[in-house]
Amino acid sequence: MKVSITSNIEASAEEAWALVKQSNTLHYVTRGLMGFKSISSNLPSEWQQGKTEQLRIILFGLIPAWRHQISFQYICDSKMVMLTHESGGVVKTWNHLISIKAADISSCNYTDDVEIKAGLFTPAIWLYAHVFYRYRQLRWRYLVKKSAN
């Protein structure tokens, strides 16, 4: 099943893209619903194509959950896209494409496209993904406002 959520972000495409590549951004935009803790070492300050990160999911910032793997398959600065292949727990496939497209000089469209495969749990995980990515994009808008001040 697929999920595609797009939001307009009040930042230039270049500013938003720079934030997409930072591991701190992932922590900020997921805080409250889900956290990530590196299993092997500290996360890099910036994601790197070809690297794989082993993480522990922390639900609601408190409850340790399953192990999660994120493989950074493709990161392209000129196209402003990042593709990860992820899995963990009951989720066998969580292919996530983030893309940024300029709307005008001071705003952009941020899109999360996700392909989900989790066997019998796929419909429930798909529903959760809709909530999760809407929350993430709300947090994105907060992050951009906070960065502008």
N, C-alpha and C positions, 0 to 999 in steps of 0.2 A: 504494500500500500504506500501511497505517496502523500506527502504534506508539502504545501507551498504557501508561505506566508511572506507578504511584502509590506514594508512600512516606509514612509517618507521620514528621513532623518534630517534635522536642521543643522547639517554640517556639509562641507564640501566633500565630494567623493574621495579626494585625496586624504582628507582628515579622517574620514570614516574608515578608509582602507588601512591606514596606519594603525588604527585602534583594533581592527579585525585581527591583525597579525600578532597582537600582544596577548600573552597568556593571562595577564592581569584582567584584561577585558572579559575573558570567559568567566573568571571568578566573580567579577562585578555583575555581569548580566544574568547570572544564574543564582546569585545569592538569595537565600530565602526558600527557594524550592529545592535546590540541589547544589551541592558543593563537590569539588574534586580535590583529591589529595594524591600527590605523586607517590607511587609505591617504591620506585627504585632510586630516585634522586629529586632534586628540585626541578620544577618545570623551567624550560628556557624562557628568557624574557620575551623572545619572539619565536613563533612557530617556524619550523624548518621543513621544507619539502624533503620527503624520503625518510623522515624520522618517525618513530613510533613511541608513544608514551603509554605507560602502564599506570592506571589510576585506580583509586578507590572512590566510589560514589558515596557521598554523605548526604542523606536525605534531610531536608529542612535544616541543614547546617548542624545536625546533631546525631543522626542515626547512621552508623556505618552500614553500608549495603554491599553490593557486589563489586567485583573487579570489572574495570572497563578499559578497553584498549582503543586508542585513537592513532590511526596511521595517516600521516599527512601525504596524500597521494600527489597533489598538485597545488602549487601556490604560484599565481601569475600576477605580478605587479601591473603589467600593462593592460591586462583584461580585468583586473580587480576581482579575481575569483580564487576560492580556496575549496578544494575537495578533500574530504576525509572519509576514510572507511573505518567504521567503528563497530564494536560488538562488546557484549558483556551481559551477564545474568541470563535472562531468557531471550534477550535480543541477539539474534544471530547476525543480522545485517542492519546497520544504521549508516547509510551512505549520505553524507551531508555536504551539500554544495552551498557555499555562501557567495553571493555576488553583490557588488556595488555598482550602481549606474548613476551617473550624474543626472539630476533633474534640472538644475540650473547652477549658477555659480556658487550658491551658498546652501544647496540641499541636494540630497541624493536618495535613491531608492535602494533599500537594503532588503535582500531576499534570502530566506532560508528555504532550500528545497531538500527534502529528506525522503529517502526510500527506506522503508521499514519492513523487516521480515523477522517474525518472532513466533512462528508456528501458530498454535491455537490462540496465543496471546496477542497476535498481531492487531486485531480490532481494538483491544483495550490499550495497547501501547500507542497505536495510531491516534486514538482519542486523547491520551495523555500528551502526545507530541503537539497536538493543536493547542492545548492549554500552555504547555511549556514554551513553545516558540512565540506565542502571543505575549507571554510574560517576559521572555527575553527581549523582545522588541520594545516593550514598554520600558524596560530597564535600559535599553540602548538610548532611548530618547532622554531619560534622566541623566545618563552618563554624558551625553553630548551637552546638555544644559549645564551640568556640573563642570565640564571641561572648559566651557565658554566663559565661566565666571572667574 
